[in-house]
Amino acid sequence: MPAMDELIPLCRGSDLLDSGLAVPFDVNYAGQTCRAFAVRYRGTPHAYLNRCTHVAMELDWQPNRVFDEGGQWLLCASHGAAYRPDTGQCAAGPCRGGLVKIMLTERGGIVYWHAAYNLKPVLF
């Protein structure tokens, strides 16, 4: 298991286009391997567990597409729950709380994620 402060390389910063395709990756959450994704929104990279809070289904409406057509919301393809890309907070639709946030760091043109067991649900 990685150290709590270990940074794990995820992708080049240039792989994350503003409100563009997500970069998927796997994390260990609650003892299970789960899918996660990273996106860039308004210049800043963000990452979340790819699991809607309404029903535990992945958000993607097509592979790696989690933004709505306007690039303003993370949208669950199954039931239309909308989440704020910068916080993971539920904004509309059938969602309970917020997405599980994964801490990222961008340094030297590389995006890193922090050790998986630091994942925390966004509570609002």
C-alpha positions as CSV (number, residue, x, y, z in Angstrom):
1,M,0.0,0.0,0.0
2,P,1.4,3.4,-0.9
3,A,2.4,5.9,1.9
4,M,-0.2,8.4,2.7
5,D,1.8,11.3,1.2
6,E,2.9,9.4,-1.9
7,L,2.1,11.0,-5.2
8,I,1.2,8.6,-8.0
9,P,1.7,9.8,-11.6
10,L,-1.7,9.9,-13.4
11,C,-1.2,11.7,-16.7
12,R,0.4,14.6,-18.5
13,G,-1.3,17.9,-17.7
14,S,-1.9,18.4,-21.4
15,D,-4.0,15.2,-21.4
16,L,-6.7,17.0,-19.5
17,L,-8.4,19.6,-21.7
18,D,-10.8,22.1,-20.0
19,S,-14.2,20.4,-19.8
20,G,-12.9,17.7,-22.1
21,L,-12.6,13.9,-21.9
22,A,-11.9,12.3,-18.6
23,V,-8.7,10.3,-17.9
24,P,-9.8,7.1,-16.1
25,F,-7.8,5.3,-13.5
26,D,-8.4,2.7,-10.8
27,V,-8.2,3.3,-7.0
28,N,-8.7,1.2,-3.9
29,Y,-11.8,2.4,-2.1
30,A,-13.5,0.7,0.9
31,G,-11.4,-2.4,0.1
32,Q,-12.5,-2.6,-3.5
33,T,-10.8,-1.7,-6.8
34,C,-13.0,1.1,-8.2
35,R,-12.9,3.2,-11.4
36,A,-12.1,6.9,-11.0
37,F,-11.6,9.8,-13.4
38,A,-9.7,13.0,-13.7
39,V,-10.9,16.1,-15.6
40,R,-9.8,19.7,-16.0
41,Y,-12.3,22.5,-15.2
42,R,-11.6,26.2,-15.5
43,G,-7.9,25.4,-15.6
44,T,-7.7,23.2,-12.5
45,P,-7.5,19.3,-12.5
46,H,-10.1,17.5,-10.4
47,A,-10.7,13.8,-9.8
48,Y,-13.5,11.8,-8.4
49,L,-14.6,8.2,-7.9
50,N,-16.7,7.3,-11.0
51,R,-19.8,6.5,-9.0
52,C,-23.1,8.4,-8.9
53,T,-24.4,8.9,-5.4
54,H,-28.0,8.1,-6.5
55,V,-27.2,4.6,-7.8
56,A,-23.7,3.3,-7.7
57,M,-23.2,3.4,-11.5
58,E,-20.5,5.1,-13.5
59,L,-21.3,8.6,-14.8
60,D,-19.9,8.2,-18.4
61,W,-22.5,8.5,-21.1
62,Q,-19.8,7.4,-23.6
63,P,-16.3,6.3,-22.7
64,N,-14.6,9.0,-20.7
65,R,-17.4,11.6,-21.3
66,V,-18.6,12.8,-18.0
67,F,-19.3,16.5,-18.8
68,D,-22.7,17.7,-20.1
69,E,-22.7,19.0,-23.7
70,G,-22.0,22.6,-22.4
71,G,-19.0,21.5,-20.3
72,Q,-20.5,23.0,-17.1
73,W,-21.6,19.9,-15.1
74,L,-20.5,16.4,-14.5
75,L,-23.6,14.4,-15.5
76,C,-24.7,10.9,-14.6
77,A,-25.9,9.3,-17.9
78,S,-28.2,6.9,-16.1
79,H,-30.5,9.3,-14.1
80,G,-29.3,12.8,-14.9
81,A,-27.8,13.7,-11.6
82,A,-25.6,16.8,-12.1
83,Y,-22.4,17.5,-10.0
84,R,-20.2,20.6,-9.8
85,P,-16.9,19.8,-11.6
86,D,-14.9,21.9,-9.1
87,T,-16.2,20.4,-5.9
88,G,-18.2,17.2,-6.7
89,Q,-21.2,18.8,-4.9
90,C,-24.7,17.6,-6.1
91,A,-26.2,20.5,-8.1
92,A,-29.4,18.9,-9.5
93,G,-31.3,15.7,-10.0
94,P,-31.4,12.5,-8.0
95,C,-28.2,12.6,-6.0
96,R,-27.3,12.2,-2.4
97,G,-24.4,14.3,-1.2
98,G,-21.4,14.7,-3.5
99,L,-19.0,12.6,-5.4
100,V,-16.0,11.1,-3.6
101,K,-13.1,13.5,-4.2
102,I,-9.6,12.3,-5.0
103,M,-6.8,14.8,-4.2
104,L,-4.6,15.8,-7.2
105,T,-1.4,17.7,-7.5
106,E,-0.1,19.2,-10.8
107,R,3.7,19.7,-10.9
108,G,6.1,19.9,-13.8
109,G,3.5,19.2,-16.4
110,I,2.4,16.0,-14.7
111,V,-0.8,15.4,-12.8
112,Y,-0.4,13.1,-9.7
113,W,-3.0,11.7,-7.4
114,H,-2.6,11.2,-3.7
115,A,-2.6,7.7,-2.1
116,A,-6.0,6.1,-2.7
117,Y,-6.9,5.5,1.0
118,N,-7.1,9.3,1.4
119,L,-10.4,9.3,-0.6
120,K,-13.2,11.2,1.2
121,P,-16.8,11.7,0.3
122,V,-17.8,15.3,-0.3
123,L,-20.4,16.2,2.4
124,F,-22.7,19.1,2.0
